[in-house]
Each structure stands twice: as structure tokens, then as C-alpha cells.
């Protein structure tokens, strides 16, 4: 590791925590990079319902406990991701032993029991939770279809926050979504949060996922929505940031490595976005990059199968990219 490269979280110590994802492989291969550059971590999948509670009689905490302990030993904040999501929710949660649908009351009871147990298990070792993830629809409807919506109704969001707050009143609770800062989707997320707050539901912030690309997204669009959310008296986190070198509709899968031009455009995006984050440091409680190096990123194969992407701050060898340099030089 190049000792002359500045620590990313050190550069931002007067602004906000800088986070990344962790899993067993990343901790094994990239622990030096992680501990040097990040002071916040989010377990990638290990805290999701299907991992912790895969069937009615099974709770598995070992994988998550290891990652939370890694964060504690290295004086890192640990984010909890995620308590309620339409994905990664096992079928048994909504059915009986015969596979038949169970009542709203049974699902609510299971949800309360699950949230209470998990939040109390980790206690203050996890300082904030994404309580509900991606509950708002992308189309002209309001809520995304899900088993939660189908069995409980729209109140599942409110109940999840109440259950989490009851389990531990000390931790911060976030609603998390992509495109939560732009267009009609952003307006709907804003409306959801405003409504929850009007009913005194304990929502402390909004997580803007920040899955961007250099074609479709414009960093400047962040400003107006940051200000709108701030006017509600809540905080924001950028929870899953990466910047694809492809436009979302670009089906090219022949690129073997990113061109200098693509990397420069990516760096410009990161630079402008972080300028805005710094400007609103009183509102932004953290920025999490959704990956450590380009060696491993969920953007590989999404949305195009067989396509490599390079959306992160460090290249596949762990060396800082132009994007990294653009956000530490200010």
C-alpha cells in the first residue's frame, strides 16, 4: 500500500464519516485499504432477513457478528442494512406450515419479534439502521408491490420504524431508496417521509443510495432535494454510492478496460458530488461507497450480463483512481 496516498476518511474527518461495504472476502483481501480509508462499514448482505432468519426456527448471527466485531475493533461506525425489504424476505414469513397465507396480525407479530430480537442483539454496536428499503415504486403508482404491502398494507413502513425505535431508542433510523433525490420518485419519497413525520413516526433520516452513472445522472440535481429533506428537520446519508462508466441503457459488453476519457468523466462526477456533500455537511451524516475496489462490485453483470464495470474509487489492484484523487484534492 502506498503510504503517500492520503487516508480518505482522514481527509473528511471534519465533514462526515466515509464508509464502504464489507463481507468476509473483502475483510480478508482488502482489510488494509478498508481500515486506512474508511471509518464506517455496512455489511453487504449479512444483516438481511433471509441471512439471519432463513426459516421459522433458525437464527444465524455468526457472519454478521464477525463483521460488526471487525468494525468495533477498528473504531469504525457500523450501519445496519436492512430490516425490511421486498427482496431477501423468505417466503415462510408470510405463510404457515402448509404454505398457506397467514393473517396480517401474524405477519405483524413476526415482524415485531424479528426487529426486536435483531436490533437488541446488536444494540449500540450498530449506530443506525436502514429500517425500510425501496418501498416506493418506480412507476406511476406510489408503493412498490411486495409481500409486506400485500399482507400488512402501507402501514408496514410505519410499524417497522416504531418496532425498531421500541427495541432501541438510542439508534438512528433511516428510510433507504435509490433515486430518492430526483424526479417523481424523489417527490414520492419526500411525501412518504413528510407523512411519517406528521404522525410522529421515529424517522431520523433518508438514505440516498447514490447508484449513479456518468451519462444519466447529474450531481447538481442533489442540491434541491437535500434542501427539501433538510427542511423536514431530518438528516441524510449517501448509503450506496458508485458511479458506473456506462449509461444505464448502454448494452455494450465488449469494453475490456475503461478508457482515460471515461475515468476522467467519472472523476468529474465524484468531484462535483463531493463538493455538494461538503457544502451540506450539516445535513449529510455519512457517505458510503458501495465497494472497496473495482475487483468486486455488484455493477458487474448489472444491468448487462457478462459486462465488467469500474464504478469505485480504487482500481482492481487497489490503487487510487482519478476519482479518488478528485475528492481528496480540494
Secondary structure, DSSP 8 states (H G I E B T S, - for coil): --TTS--HHHHTTTT-EEEEEE-HHHHHHHHHHHHHH-SEEEESSTTSHHHH-SBTTB---HHHHHHHHHHHHTT-EEEEEEEEESSS--GGGGB-TTS-B--HHHHHHHHHHHHHHHHHHHGGGS-EEEEEES-B-SSSSSB---HHHHHH-THHHHHHHHHHHHH-TTSEEEEEETTTTSHHHHHHHHHHHHHHHHTT----EEEE--EEETTT--GGGHHHHHHHHHHTT-EEEEEEEEEESS-TT------SS--HHHHHHHHHHHHHHHHHHHHTTTTEEEEEES-SBTTS-TTTTSSSTT-----SSB-TTS-B-HHHHHHH--
